[in-house]
Amino acid sequence: MKQPRVSVIILNWNTKHFLEKFLPSVVQTNYQNLEIIVADNGSTDGSADFVRENFKSVKLITFDKNYGFCGGYNRAIEFASGDYIVLLNSDVEVTPEWLNPIINFMEENKDVFACQPKILSYFERNKFEYAGACGGFIDKFGYPFCRGRIFFHTEEDMGQYDEIKQVFWATGACMVIRRNLLYEIGFLDEDFFAHMEEIDLCWRANLHGYKIFCIPQSKVYHVGGGTLPKANPRKTFLNHRNSLIMLEKNLTFPDALLIIPIRLFLDIISAIVYLLKGSVGDFFAVLKAHFIFLIAQPKWIIKRIRNRKKIKKKKINNNLIFKKSIVIEYFILGKKKFSELKF
């Protein structure tokens, strides 16, 4: 049987050093019907020339400026020919057989929108990596966490999450998407620019009745923080603003009225903690995120109305959203491992 066509898209912005290091592992992927695309988001470090000169089998797309994670990928997808689209960060080292278990699973399960592999740390290869670990979830206030990672605590991989499992979201660091369903649901929301956009996309997929899985039999190694490090006011701003937009877009109106004010309050506590720790930039980043979110309320409400007109389900009726507060579970009750949580 002919393998389905897979398009791996690596979005690059001034990460020539990662392309030099990790693009060879992608080219060596043991999958026959494979298209590899490097989409350059207006880099100035010679990335495009490096790919053009050294990887003749790789399709190179160059953009005139940095369109962000969302805008860059949305434009690149239009150039892809695959039945499946893979969003792959430039700082990911893949293993030779990483793609086969995922594609085999998705071919057998046509209601699956997206899958991710097990994401391990490039530097501590026996530990899960922050961005995705072994599949993502959120709590009722929109805080994301993963099997293998809650906030900044990452677990050692001892095979404890090796079962194939339905999750709420798959990481944009390495995400395999069924192309026809992506066109049905809609692309990444470019208002996000970067961060949390894959969770928003997966939330929409869940509301449409499709599923997301983690396939741990596939594994990759992620550096993480390649464009913005974890401790960065710009990243703090994007994460807080985008979390609020995501809640506004995807919750029902009554749930949004209840949840968003509580989330705003929790964010203020977080901002105060930043200030007490001397992270003045992060403190103001949270306040800026709230301001930008609140003044654009009509825009987010219109997006919710449009979203919910399209969806097939009015409510996610499974255990993919954690009904408690992960903030309380982690910081007050001291639960650092996913296995300690009771959904």
Disulfide bonds with the S-S distance in Angstrom:
none
